[in-house]
Amino acid sequence: MQDRGRTGYSRWGVPASGAADRESARAANWLAGNDESAALLEVTLGSAEFSVGAACRVGIAGAPAAVTVNGAEVARTTTLALRAGDRIAIGPAREGLRVYVAVGGGIDVAPVLGSRATLSACAMGGFRGRRLAAGDVLPRGVAAEAGTRALSGDADPLVLRDEARVVAGPQFDLFSVSAREAFFGGRFRVSPRSDRRGLRLEGAAVAPIRGDIDPEGVVVGTIQVPAGGEPIVLMPDGPVTGGYPKIATVIRADLPVLGQWRPGQAVGFREVTREEAIAAWKEREEAWRRHIEAARSI
């Protein structure tokens, strides 16, 4: 279970958590008629099945995967109106990594530190602080009045890209010219050792001149490089401080891209300026605003 995550608690060592692909989570919540902060389910690699206890609206977005209701395949770009007893199944993700399932009213569990997001490492939040298991029954909040909604082709936020844009990190100068060229000009493979704490990348070594620094604050998208030269991209459940040199930081607009990188995928990075990073974020938000306004006028 995830939502928009926790803010303001990193000073006490608490990660932000929240959906790894927040744009797809936002789309799923919108399809279900929810506020974008509502708690929903994050399904990794697909293959999940749920039973509906009462009539509700459901929104699904994220990695491409077959969706069936009572065994019949349905479109996943529109609101699904389900009845009590219906069974909805998510097939394996054909591309990408994560599928998001939102139910009208959101999942109504008690928030912890202002969020319902699951932080498994600390058994915090979500449903009893853990991943869901067969037989779990989830309470649903009160749904707002909303009709059927649909994502237009250009409004689906998922972009399955193998490249993320970055800005130079605070220790960029601790990397030689050859190390920088290896980072920006090379390709890395996402390690199967990756998880919601960090994406571990395998490939050409990007070793820093000095392998450790004084610990300092880090954010989601920080790319730090241990002495061995294999970059680690910090994810929502990652640490809030880091003592390795940081070569770059993924821009905010591309953080959802990281949430869909799957083990074994070849990926790379492209440097942009801070001005370009800000413009990319504004462009993403404006595109979503235009979609919402167009949908309301239909």
Residue pairs with C-beta under 8 A, 6 or more apart in sequence:
1 39
1 40
1 41
1 42
1 107
1 109
1 116
1 117
1 118
1 125
1 126
1 127
1 132
1 138
2 17
2 18
2 19
2 20
2 25
2 39
2 40
2 41
2 42
2 116
2 117
2 118
2 126
3 18
3 19
3 25
3 37
3 38
3 39
3 40
3 115
3 116
3 117
4 18
4 19
4 22
4 25
4 36
4 37
4 115
4 117
5 16
5 17
5 18
5 19
5 115
5 117
5 236
6 14
6 15
6 16
6 17
6 18
6 113
6 114
6 115
6 117
7 16
7 114
8 114
9 113
10 16
10 217
10 240
13 240
13 241
14 113
14 119
14 122
14 240
15 119
15 236
15 237
15 238
15 239
15 240
16 220
16 236
17 115
17 117
17 118
17 119
17 125
17 236
17 237
18 115
18 117
18 236
19 25
19 40
19 42
19 98
19 100
19 117
19 236
19 259
20 42
20 97
20 98
20 196
20 235
20 236
20 256
20 258
20 259
21 62
21 98
21 100
21 158
21 256
21 259
21 260
22 255
22 256
22 259
23 157
23 158
23 256
23 284
23 288
24 61
24 62
24 63
24 98
24 99
24 100
24 157
24 158
24 256
24 259
24 260
25 36
25 40
25 42
25 61
25 62
25 100
25 102
26 36
26 157
26 288
27 59
27 61
27 100
27 151
27 155
27 156
27 157
27 158
28 40
28 59
28 60
28 61
28 62
28 100
28 101
28 102
29 35
29 36
29 37
29 38
29 40
29 59
29 102
29 106
30 36
30 59
30 149
30 292
31 57
31 58
31 59
31 60
31 61
31 77
31 78
31 79
31 102
31 149
31 150
31 151
32 38
32 40
32 57
32 58
32 59
32 79
32 102
32 103
32 104
32 143
33 57
33 59
33 79
33 104
33 143
33 144
33 145
33 146
33 149
34 40
34 59
34 102
34 104
34 105
34 106
34 143
34 144
35 106
38 102
38 105
38 106
38 107
38 141
39 106
39 107
39 108
39 109
39 116
39 117
39 126
40 100
40 101
40 102
40 103
40 106
40 107
41 48
41 100
41 101
41 102
41 107
41 132
42 98
42 99
42 100
43 62
43 90
43 98
43 99
43 100
43 101
44 97
44 98
45 92
45 93
45 97
45 98
45 262
46 63
46 65
46 90
46 91
46 92
46 93
46 99
47 90
47 91
47 92
48 89
48 90
48 99
48 101
49 87
49 88
49 89
49 90
50 87
50 88
50 89
50 101
51 85
51 86
51 87
52 58
52 82
52 83
52 84
52 85
52 86
52 87
52 88
53 84
53 137
54 84
54 140
55 81
55 82
55 83
55 84
56 82
56 103
56 104
56 105
56 140
56 143
57 79
57 80
57 81
57 82
57 103
57 104
57 143
57 146
58 79
58 80
58 82
58 88
58 101
58 102
58 103
58 104
59 79
59 80
59 101
59 102
59 149
60 67
60 76
60 80
60 90
60 99
60 100
60 101
60 102
61 76
61 99
61 100
61 151
61 156
61 157
61 158
62 96
62 98
62 99
62 100
62 158
62 260
63 93
63 94
63 95
63 96
63 97
63 98
63 99
63 158
63 160
63 260
64 93
64 94
64 95
64 96
64 160
65 76
65 90
65 91
65 92
65 93
65 94
65 99
66 73
66 90
66 91
67 73
67 74
67 75
67 76
67 80
67 88
67 89
67 90
67 91
68 74
68 88
68 89
68 91
69 80
69 82
69 86
69 87
69 88
70 86
70 87
71 87
71 89
74 80
77 150
77 151
77 156
78 148
78 149
78 150
78 151
79 146
79 147
79 148
79 149
79 150
80 88
81 148
82 88
88 101
90 99
90 101
93 99
93 262
95 160
95 260
96 158
96 160
96 260
96 262
97 259
97 260
97 261
97 262
98 259
98 260
103 140
104 140
104 143
104 144
104 146
105 140
105 141
105 142
105 143
105 144
106 140
106 141
107 116
107 127
107 138
107 139
107 140
107 141
108 139
108 140
108 141
109 116
109 126
109 127
109 138
109 139
110 116
111 125
112 124
112 125
113 124
113 125
115 125
116 125
116 126
117 125
117 126
117 236
118 124
118 125
118 126
118 127
118 129
118 130
118 131
119 125
119 126
119 129
119 237
120 126
120 129
120 130
120 131
120 196
120 237
121 197
121 237
122 129
123 129
123 130
127 136
127 138
132 138
149 295
150 295
151 291
152 291
152 294
154 287
154 291
155 287
155 288
155 291
157 256
157 284
157 288
158 256
158 260
159 256
159 257
160 260
161 254
161 257
162 261
162 265
162 266
162 267
162 268
163 267
163 268
163 269
163 270
164 250
164 251
164 254
164 257
164 258
164 267
164 268
164 269
164 270
165 250
165 251
165 253
165 254
165 269
165 270
165 271
165 272
165 276
165 277
165 280
166 223
166 248
166 249
166 250
166 251
166 254
166 269
166 270
166 271
166 272
167 248
167 249
167 251
167 271
167 272
167 273
167 274
167 277
168 247
168 248
168 271
169 222
169 223
169 224
169 245
169 246
169 247
169 248
169 249
170 216
170 246
171 208
171 213
171 245
171 246
171 247
172 180
172 247
172 248
174 208
174 209
174 210
174 213
174 245
175 183
175 206
175 208
175 209
175 225
175 245
175 247
176 209
179 205
179 206
179 207
179 208
179 229
179 247
180 247
182 204
182 205
182 206
183 206
183 231
183 247
183 248
183 269
184 268
184 269
184 270
184 271
186 203
186 204
186 206
186 268
187 203
187 266
187 267
187 268
188 201
188 202
188 203
188 204
188 231
188 266
188 267
188 268
189 201
189 202
189 203
189 264
189 265
189 266
189 267
190 199
190 200
190 201
190 202
190 261
190 262
190 263
190 264
190 265
190 267
191 199
191 200
191 201
191 202
191 230
191 263
192 263
192 264
193 200
194 200
194 261
194 263
195 235
195 237
196 235
196 236
196 237
196 238
197 234
197 235
197 237
197 238
197 239
198 232
198 233
198 234
198 235
198 238
199 232
199 233
199 235
199 258
199 261
200 230
200 231
200 232
201 230
201 231
201 232
201 233
201 267
202 230
203 230
204 229
205 228
205 229
205 230
206 225
206 229
206 230
206 231
206 247
207 225
207 227
207 228
207 229
208 225
208 227
208 229
208 244
208 245
208 247
210 245
211 226
211 227
211 244
211 245
212 227
212 243
212 244
212 245
213 243
213 244
213 245
214 243
215 241
215 242
215 243
216 241
216 242
216 243
217 240
217 241
218 224
218 234
218 238
218 239
218 240
218 241
218 242
218 246
219 234
219 249
220 234
220 235
220 236
220 238
220 255
221 233
221 234
221 249
221 250
221 251
221 252
221 254
221 255
221 258
222 233
222 234
222 238
222 242
222 246
222 249
222 250
223 231
223 232
223 233
223 234
223 246
223 247
223 248
223 249
223 250
223 269
224 231
224 232
224 234
224 242
224 244
224 245
224 246
224 247
225 231
225 232
225 244
225 245
225 246
225 247
226 232
226 244
227 244
231 247
232 244
233 250
233 258
234 242
235 258
235 259
248 269
248 271
250 257
250 258
250 269
251 272
251 277
251 280
251 281
252 277
252 281
253 277
253 280
253 281
253 283
253 284
254 280
261 267
272 280
